[in-house]
Amino acid sequence: MDVPIVAPHVVGSDSLTSCSPLTMNSSAMENTATKGLKNIIAADSKISRVDGAAGSLMYRGYHIDELAEHSSFEETSYLLFYGELPTKSQLEEFSNGLKEQRALSAEVLAHLKEVPKGTHPMAQLRSAVSILGEFDPGAEEHNSEAFGKRSLMLTAKISTIVAAIKRIAEGNEPIEPDPSLSHAANFMYMMNGVKPSPDAEKSMDLILILHAEHGLCASTFSARVIAATLTDLYSAITGALGALKGPLHGGANTAVLNTLKAIGSVDKVEDWVAQTRAKKGKFMGFGHAVYQTQDPRAKFLKELSRRLSIETGDPKWYDMSVEMEKHVVAAIKRECNVDFYSASLQHYMGIPGELFTCVFAASRIIGWCAHVLEQISDNKIIRPKANYIGYDLRPYVPLDER
């Protein structure tokens, strides 16, 4: 199925920071850089609206609450690509297109089996996507139809790559995709070797929906910057994966799970919170760079974590999370975000913590591709201005006089 260009786009030009020398440039005070480009408008976009003050998230005008309640990953993906919800026949065609593209080539599987033991899963995923581009004879085609086809293909294959990374790390053979299963259920099946329960399938479906898109985060902006140079889609997505790999972007839910394991039991949570606050430590999974109130995605994962805690007969991780939420919110007046309950939830789903960011990528591929398609629809290379704060003009001193 072809994915069309869906929206025009305009890129602004704003200043960035530069070096910090011993002597301030005399003209440096003329401009002021915005660290991290916070609140700088860098693009017009029709893809999503993140309202931090209201604690609201919309995809193409649809509130995340309605999509989480009624939609599927396939339907949400179609919406983000095309701009509208699909009809029944359109959804069937789109879903079948994903199923047809799930399998991996021998070259990618060989790469995954040969990487050095201990290689970061996100590094493996990043390299695998790059290899997909190397063996794609049409990788350099630069038009909406070509990018649409490859967006669909990458959406299908990234979950297969992530599942293969997990299986190989555990000493098992990767599992072939099952075309009878939904995208979420097949993802779970390829990771764990058994078909998931309805609640586990719904959990994966929700994780994929809730993480699919979130405005100009670091990885999405990286993808747009790279795409704006008119390079290939694989390069843009590889760059986005590199950005997501950084601990300031992806990985908060991994840190949450590690914290829960380190605490060990519900009765130790309150003391841990008090000690961490006294040491001015960080509470991973709480607060958000955008939301000033509760992250609208968090409540859905909390409920599914509760349900899977009952299904698995292992309530400790959910109970510890609830206890931590209570004490941290009381201590620092910051609500939990989408990462917090995704930690216990994915643990119940049999996903190891080191793979959480890869699962994030298997969802966010939709948002990345949608933004790349939007970027190239009315492209202008993204070239901000640096605010020079270095030395004023000075004479060159010969080497033997220094």
C-alpha positions in Angstrom: 0.0 0.0 0.0 1.3 3.5 -0.9 1.4 6.2 1.8 0.9 9.7 0.4 2.3 13.0 1.4 -0.3 14.3 3.8 0.5 17.9 4.8 2.6 21.0 3.9 5.3 22.2 6.2 7.4 25.3 6.8 10.7 25.3 8.7 11.9 28.3 10.7 15.4 29.4 11.5 16.3 29.9 15.2 19.6 30.3 17.1 21.5 27.6 18.8 24.3 27.7 21.4 28.0 27.7 20.4 31.3 27.4 22.4 32.1 29.1 25.7 35.5 30.8 25.4 37.6 32.9 27.8 36.8 36.2 26.1 33.2 37.2 25.2 32.6 38.4 21.6 31.6 42.1 21.7 28.5 41.4 19.6 27.4 38.3 21.6 24.8 40.3 23.5 23.0 41.1 20.3 21.4 37.6 20.3 20.3 35.2 23.0 20.3 31.5 22.4 17.5 29.2 23.6 19.1 26.2 25.2 17.6 23.1 23.8 15.4 25.2 21.5 12.8 25.0 24.3 9.5 26.5 23.1 11.0 27.5 19.8 8.5 26.9 16.9 10.6 24.9 14.3 7.9 23.5 12.1 4.2 23.6 11.1 2.7 20.2 11.5 -0.7 18.5 11.2 0.4 15.2 12.8 -0.1 15.7 16.5 -0.9 18.2 19.2 0.8 18.0 22.6 -0.9 20.4 25.1 1.3 20.4 28.2 -0.9 22.8 30.2 -4.1 20.7 29.6 -2.3 17.4 29.8 -3.8 16.5 26.4 -2.5 14.6 23.3 -4.2 14.4 19.9 -3.2 12.5 16.8 -4.6 14.2 13.7 -7.4 15.7 15.8 -8.3 12.6 17.7 -7.8 12.5 21.4 -5.4 9.8 22.7 -8.1 8.6 25.1 -10.5 7.7 22.2 -7.7 6.0 20.2 -6.5 4.1 23.2 -10.1 2.9 24.0 -11.3 2.1 20.5 -8.4 1.9 18.0 -5.7 -0.6 17.1 -2.1 0.0 16.2 -2.9 -0.7 12.5 -5.7 1.8 12.5 -3.7 4.4 14.4 -0.8 3.9 12.0 -3.1 4.5 9.0 -4.4 7.7 10.7 -0.9 9.1 11.3 0.3 8.2 7.7 -2.9 9.3 5.8 -4.4 11.9 8.0 -7.8 10.2 8.3 -9.2 7.0 9.9 -9.5 4.2 7.4 -12.6 2.5 6.2 -13.0 -1.2 6.8 -11.5 -2.1 3.4 -8.7 0.4 3.7 -7.7 -0.9 7.1 -7.8 -4.5 5.8 -5.5 -3.5 2.9 -3.1 -1.6 5.1 -3.0 -4.5 7.7 -2.3 -7.0 4.9 0.5 -4.7 3.6 2.1 -4.8 7.0 1.9 -8.6 7.2 3.5 -9.0 3.8 6.5 -7.0 4.9 7.2 -8.5 8.3 9.9 -11.1 7.3 13.6 -10.3 7.5 16.1 -10.9 4.8 19.0 -13.4 5.2 21.4 -10.5 5.3 19.7 -8.8 8.3 19.4 -12.0 10.2 23.0 -12.9 9.6 24.1 -9.5 10.9 22.0 -9.9 14.1 23.5 -13.3 14.7 27.1 -12.0 14.3 27.1 -8.9 16.4 29.5 -9.0 19.4 27.9 -10.3 22.6 26.8 -7.5 24.8 26.2 -5.0 22.0 23.5 -2.5 23.0 20.1 -3.6 21.6 19.5 -0.1 20.2 22.8 -0.2 18.4 21.8 -3.6 16.9 18.5 -2.1 15.7 20.1 1.0 14.3 22.6 -1.1 12.3 19.9 -3.5 11.1 17.9 -0.6 9.7 21.0 0.7 7.9 21.6 -2.7 6.4 18.0 -2.8 5.2 18.9 0.3 3.2 22.1 -1.2 1.8 20.2 -4.1 0.3 17.3 -2.1 -1.0 17.9 -1.3 -4.7 15.4 1.5 -4.6 16.7 3.1 -1.4 17.7 6.3 -3.2 14.3 6.9 -4.8 13.2 10.2 -3.5 9.5 10.8 -4.0 6.3 10.4 -1.9 5.4 7.0 -3.3 8.8 5.5 -2.6 9.0 7.0 0.9 5.4 5.7 1.6 6.2 2.2 0.6 9.4 2.2 2.7 7.6 3.7 5.7 5.1 0.8 5.6 8.0 -1.7 5.2 10.0 -0.3 8.1 7.0 -0.2 10.4 6.5 -3.9 9.7 10.1 -5.0 9.9 11.3 -3.1 13.0 9.2 -5.2 15.4 10.6 -8.3 13.7 14.1 -7.1 14.2 13.4 -6.2 17.9 12.0 -9.7 18.5 15.0 -11.3 16.8 17.4 -9.3 18.9 15.6 -10.7 22.0 15.6 -14.3 20.8 19.2 -14.3 19.8 20.3 -12.7 23.1 18.6 -15.6 24.9 20.3 -18.2 22.7 17.2 -19.0 20.7 16.4 -18.9 17.0 14.3 -16.0 15.7 10.7 -16.9 15.1 9.0 -16.4 11.7 6.1 -13.9 11.7 2.6 -15.4 11.9 0.3 -13.7 9.3 -2.8 -14.8 11.2 -2.0 -12.5 14.1 -2.4 -8.8 14.6 0.7 -6.6 14.6 0.7 -6.5 18.4 0.0 -10.2 18.9 2.6 -11.2 16.3 5.2 -8.9 18.0 4.6 -10.7 21.3 4.6 -14.1 19.6 7.9 -13.5 17.9 9.5 -12.3 21.1 8.2 -15.0 23.5 7.5 -18.0 21.3 3.9 -18.3 22.5 0.7 -16.5 21.4 -0.2 -13.8 23.9 -3.3 -13.7 26.1 -5.9 -11.1 25.2 -4.7 -8.8 27.9 -1.1 -9.1 26.9 -2.0 -8.5 23.2 -4.0 -5.4 24.3 -1.1 -4.3 26.4 1.3 -4.4 23.4 -1.3 -2.7 21.2 -1.7 0.1 23.7 2.1 0.5 24.1 2.4 0.9 20.4 -0.5 3.3 20.1 0.6 5.5 23.0 4.2 5.8 22.0 3.6 6.2 18.2 3.9 10.0 18.0 4.7 13.0 20.3 5.5 16.1 18.3 9.1 17.4 17.8 10.9 15.3 20.4 14.6 14.9 19.9 14.4 11.8 17.7 11.6 13.1 15.5 13.3 16.4 15.0 16.5 14.6 14.1 14.6 12.6 11.5 13.2 15.8 10.0 16.6 17.5 10.0 18.2 14.6 8.1 15.3 14.2 5.7 15.4 17.9 4.9 18.8 17.3 3.2 17.0 15.1 0.7 18.7 12.0 1.7 17.1 8.5 1.9 14.5 7.4 4.4 16.8 4.8 6.0 19.3 7.6 6.9 16.6 9.6 8.5 15.3 6.7 10.6 18.8 5.6 11.5 19.5 9.1 12.8 16.2 9.0 14.8 17.2 5.7 16.4 20.6 7.2 17.3 18.8 10.0 19.1 16.4 7.7 20.9 19.2 5.6 22.1 20.4 8.4 24.4 19.4 8.1 28.0 17.9 11.6 28.1 15.3 10.5 25.5 14.6 6.8 25.6 15.3 4.5 28.5 13.4 6.0 31.4 11.2 2.9 31.8 14.3 0.8 31.9 15.6 2.9 34.8 12.2 2.5 36.5 12.4 -1.3 36.3 16.0 -1.3 37.6 14.9 0.9 40.5 12.0 -1.5 41.4 14.4 -4.4 41.3 16.9 -2.6 43.5 14.2 -1.7 46.1 13.0 -5.3 46.1 9.7 -5.1 48.1 6.7 -2.9 48.8 7.6 -2.2 52.4 11.0 -0.7 51.4 9.5 1.9 48.9 8.7 4.7 51.3 12.2 4.7 52.8 13.7 4.6 49.4 11.7 7.7 48.3 12.7 9.6 51.4 16.4 8.7 51.0 16.4 9.6 47.4 14.7 12.9 48.0 17.2 13.7 50.8 20.1 13.0 48.4 18.3 15.1 45.7 18.3 12.1 43.5 16.1 11.6 40.4 12.7 9.9 40.3 12.6 8.3 36.9 9.2 8.1 35.3 7.9 11.2 37.0 7.3 14.6 35.5 7.6 15.5 31.8 9.4 18.0 29.7 6.0 19.1 28.2 3.1 18.0 30.5 2.5 20.3 33.4 -0.1 17.9 34.8 -0.6 14.1 34.4 0.7 12.5 31.2 -2.6 11.5 29.5 -1.1 8.2 28.4 -0.1 6.9 31.9 -3.5 5.8 33.2 -4.0 3.2 30.4 -0.7 1.4 31.1 -1.4 1.5 34.9 -4.7 -0.4 34.4 -3.1 -3.0 32.1 -0.2 -3.5 34.5 -2.8 -4.2 37.3 -4.6 -6.7 35.1 -1.4 -8.5 34.1 -0.2 -8.6 37.7 -3.3 -10.6 38.4 -3.0 -12.8 35.3 0.6 -13.7 36.1 0.1 -14.1 39.8 3.0 -11.8 40.5 1.5 -8.6 42.0 4.7 -7.3 43.6 5.9 -5.1 40.7 2.5 -3.4 40.2 2.1 -3.0 44.0 5.5 -1.5 44.3 4.8 0.9 41.5 1.5 2.1 43.1 3.3 2.6 46.4 6.1 4.5 44.7 3.6 6.7 42.8 1.8 7.6 46.0 5.0 8.7 47.9 6.8 10.4 45.0 3.8 12.5 44.0 3.3 13.5 47.7 7.0 14.4 48.0 7.7 16.3 44.8 4.2 17.1 43.5 4.9 15.7 40.0 2.7 13.1 38.4 4.0 9.9 36.8 4.5 9.8 33.0 4.0 7.2 30.3 7.3 5.5 31.1 6.5 4.7 34.8 3.9 2.0 34.5 5.2 0.7 31.1 8.1 -0.7 33.2 6.1 -3.1 35.3 3.7 -3.8 32.4 6.5 -4.8 29.9 8.1 -6.9 32.7 4.8 -8.8 33.0 4.8 -9.2 29.2 8.2 -11.0 29.3 10.2 -8.1 27.8 13.6 -7.5 29.4 14.4 -4.0 30.6 17.3 -3.6 28.1 14.8 -4.0 25.3 12.3 -1.4 26.4 13.7 1.4 24.2 13.6 -0.9 21.2 9.9 -1.5 21.8 9.5 2.3 22.0 11.2 2.5 18.6 8.9 -0.2 17.1 6.1 2.2 18.0 7.6 5.6 17.2 8.7 4.5 13.7 5.1 5.5 12.7 5.6 9.1 14.0 9.1 9.4 12.5 7.9 8.3 9.1 4.9 10.5 9.2 7.1 13.5 10.0 9.6 12.6 7.3 6.7 12.5 4.8 5.4 15.8 6.0 8.9 17.3 5.9 9.6 16.4 2.2 6.1 17.5 1.1 7.2 21.1 1.2 10.9 20.9 2.0 13.4 23.5 3.1 16.7 22.5 4.5 16.8 23.1 8.3 19.7 25.5 9.0 19.4 27.3 12.3 21.8 30.1 13.3 24.4 29.8 16.0 24.9 32.6 18.5 28.6 33.1 18.4 30.0 33.8 21.9 33.7 33.3 21.1 36.7 35.6 20.7 36.5 38.9 18.8 38.8 39.0 15.7 42.4 38.5 16.8 45.8 38.2 14.9 47.4 34.9 14.1 50.5 34.3 16.2 53.3 32.2 14.6 54.1 28.9 16.2 57.5 29.8 17.5 56.2 33.0 19.2 53.4 31.3 21.2 
